[in-house]
Amino acid sequence: MDIYKILTKLPHRYPFLLVDRVLEIDKGKTIKALKNVTINEPFFQGHFPYRPVMPGVLM
């Protein structure tokens, strides 16, 4: 499922749309998705400024 279809299914938008692509769906059970992460993500600015780490709650 590409980003355009995801946008029709989820109410979230940037910066809280944390899904770029859905890879697999087992309806009613599981979803496997992908989030492309770059150094430009807003959370890297403050977590931590000189040693950026993706916050564990977002992994």
N, CA, C and O of each residue as an XYZ file, in Angstrom:
236
protein
N       0.864     -1.170      0.000
C       0.000      0.000      0.000
C       0.905      1.225      0.000
O       1.792      1.344      0.845
N       0.687      2.122     -0.930
C       1.533      3.309     -1.015
C       1.000      4.433     -0.119
O      -0.056      4.304      0.500
N       1.741      5.519     -0.065
C       1.428      6.626      0.842
C       0.063      7.243      0.551
O      -0.616      7.693      1.473
N      -0.342      7.269     -0.697
C      -1.626      7.890     -1.039
C      -2.798      7.101     -0.467
O      -3.774      7.685      0.003
N      -2.703      5.796     -0.507
C      -3.756      4.953      0.073
C      -3.706      5.024      1.602
O      -4.744      5.046      2.262
N      -2.490      5.061      2.158
C      -2.341      5.178      3.614
C      -3.021      6.447      4.108
O      -3.695      6.430      5.138
N      -2.850      7.545      3.382
C      -3.463      8.822      3.783
C      -4.986      8.754      3.791
O      -5.626      9.524      4.506
N      -5.575      7.857      3.020
C      -7.035      7.710      3.046
C      -7.492      6.856      4.221
O      -8.667      6.888      4.586
N      -6.577      6.093      4.817
C      -6.924      5.174      5.906
C      -6.618      5.727      7.297
O      -7.309      5.400      8.262
N      -5.581      6.567      7.403
C      -5.156      7.084      8.710
C      -5.437      8.578      8.824
O      -5.288      9.304      7.841
N      -5.843      9.053     10.010
C      -6.064     10.481     10.202
C      -4.771     11.256     10.459
O      -4.774     12.486     10.413
N      -3.678     10.560     10.725
C      -2.413     11.201     11.075
C      -1.785     11.890      9.870
O      -1.948     11.455      8.730
N      -1.065     12.971     10.146
C      -0.318     13.702      9.124
C       1.038     14.083      9.711
O       1.277     13.901     10.904
N       1.924     14.614      8.866
C       3.252     15.036      9.304
C       3.125     15.978     10.500
O       2.260     16.853     10.486
N       3.937     15.835     11.513
C       5.058     14.917     11.671
C       4.691     13.599     12.357
O       5.585     12.839     12.729
N       3.413     13.314     12.530
C       3.021     12.096     13.242
C       2.509     10.983     12.345
O       2.001      9.980     12.846
N       2.628     11.130     11.054
C       2.345     10.020     10.148
C       3.629      9.203     10.064
O       4.529      9.526      9.289
N       3.706      8.163     10.850
C       4.949      7.401     10.983
C       4.934      6.122     10.149
O       5.552      5.124     10.520
N       4.228      6.158      9.026
C       4.161      5.027      8.097
C       4.363      5.565      6.690
O       3.664      6.489      6.274
N       5.307      5.000      5.953
C       5.528      5.391      4.561
C       4.966      4.377      3.574
O       4.577      4.732      2.461
N       4.926      3.115      3.984
C       4.435      2.073      3.082
C       3.978      0.875      3.906
O       4.610      0.533      4.905
N       2.906      0.248      3.505
C       2.453     -0.997      4.122
C       2.936     -2.136      3.238
O       2.672     -2.164      2.037
N       3.651     -3.080      3.854
C       4.255     -4.183      3.115
C       3.374     -5.431      3.092
O       3.261     -6.105      2.068
N       2.750     -5.732      4.237
C       1.908     -6.927      4.345
C       0.732     -6.647      5.263
O       0.852     -5.899      6.233
N      -0.401     -7.251      4.951
C      -1.579     -7.164      5.812
C      -2.144     -8.568      5.981
O      -2.416     -9.264      5.003
N      -2.318     -8.973      7.242
C      -3.049    -10.191      7.570
C      -4.303     -9.684      8.276
O      -4.323     -9.535      9.497
N      -5.340     -9.425      7.500
C      -6.527     -8.707      7.961
C      -7.037     -9.223      9.309
O      -7.261    -10.419      9.501
N      -7.210     -8.281     10.227
C      -7.691     -8.606     11.560
C      -6.625     -9.126     12.502
O      -6.910     -9.399     13.668
N      -5.377     -9.272     12.006
C      -4.313     -9.817     12.850
C      -3.094     -8.911     12.929
O      -2.798     -8.366     13.992
N      -2.378     -8.742     11.811
C      -1.133     -7.971     11.831
C      -0.969     -7.133     10.567
O      -1.564     -7.401      9.523
N      -0.140     -6.114     10.712
C       0.262     -5.286      9.579
C       1.772     -5.095      9.679
O       2.295     -4.811     10.757
N       2.465     -5.250      8.566
C       3.905     -4.993      8.502
C       4.084     -3.750      7.638
O       3.666     -3.719      6.481
N       4.718     -2.713      8.219
C       4.850     -1.434      7.524
C       6.293     -0.948      7.575
O       7.131     -1.501      8.287
N       6.561      0.104      6.797
C       7.900      0.670      6.679
C       7.855      2.168      6.934
O       6.964      2.863      6.446
N       8.824      2.661      7.704
C       9.011      4.095      7.915
C      10.436      4.422      7.511
O      11.380      3.925      8.124
N      10.605      5.241      6.496
C      11.939      5.693      6.090
C      12.365      6.819      7.026
O      11.654      7.813      7.173
N      13.516      6.663      7.651
C      14.007      7.647      8.622
C      15.247      8.330      8.058
O      16.173      7.669      7.587
N      15.254      9.671      8.113
C      16.430     10.442      7.719
C      16.838     11.347      8.875
O      16.082     11.519      9.832
N      18.013     11.914      8.788
C      18.502     12.811      9.839
C      17.654     14.075      9.938
O      17.763     14.807     10.922
N      16.819     14.346      8.949
C      15.964     15.538      8.959
C      14.686     15.371      9.769
O      13.889     16.307      9.845
N      14.466     14.211     10.373
C      13.266     14.013     11.191
C      13.287     15.008     12.352
O      14.344     15.250     12.936
N      12.123     15.593     12.696
C      12.084     16.630     13.733
C      12.583     16.171     15.103
O      13.148     16.977     15.843
N      12.391     14.898     15.460
C      12.799     14.449     16.795
C      14.310     14.413     16.959
O      14.792     14.441     18.092
N      15.081     14.351     15.870
C      16.541     14.332     15.989
C      17.102     15.674     16.464
O      18.201     15.713     17.018
N      16.378     16.763     16.260
C      16.872     18.088     16.658
C      17.090     18.197     18.160
O      17.995     18.903     18.604
N      16.274     17.509     18.943
C      16.413     17.637     20.390
C      16.750     16.338     21.092
O      16.800     16.306     22.322
N      16.982     15.274     20.356
C      17.190     13.959     20.981
C      18.364     13.256     20.330
O      18.096     12.298     19.606
N      19.482     13.566     20.474
C      20.173     14.613     21.236
C      20.909     15.465     20.215
O      21.373     14.929     19.209
N      21.033     16.768     20.430
C      21.543     17.674     19.401
C      22.863     17.257     18.738
O      22.997     17.389     17.521
N      23.828     16.763     19.496
C      25.123     16.427     18.901
C      25.353     14.928     18.754
O      26.380     14.502     18.226
N      24.399     14.131     19.221
C      24.447     12.673     19.058
C      23.025     12.175     18.839
O      22.450     11.540     19.723
N      22.452     12.456     17.667
C      21.046     12.128     17.435
C      20.750     10.628     17.531
O      21.461      9.787     16.982
N      19.672     10.338     18.251
C      19.208      8.969     18.442
C      17.696      8.964     18.252
O      17.004      9.840     18.771
N      17.180      7.991     17.516
C      15.726      7.885     17.374
C      15.147      7.455     18.712
O      15.579      6.447     19.271
N      14.170      8.203     19.244
C      13.579      7.851     20.535
C      13.011      6.429     20.519
O      12.354      6.013     19.565
N      13.278      5.710     21.584
C      12.824      4.327     21.687
C      11.323      4.163     21.535
O      10.869      3.154     20.996
N      10.544      5.128     21.997
C       9.085      5.010     21.888
C       8.609      5.069     20.443
O       7.465      4.715     20.160
N       9.470      5.512     19.520
C       9.103      5.568     18.106
C       9.598      4.355     17.321
O       9.260      4.184     16.149
N      10.397      3.520     17.972
C      10.927      2.337     17.267
C       9.923      1.216     17.281
O      10.187      0.143     16.740
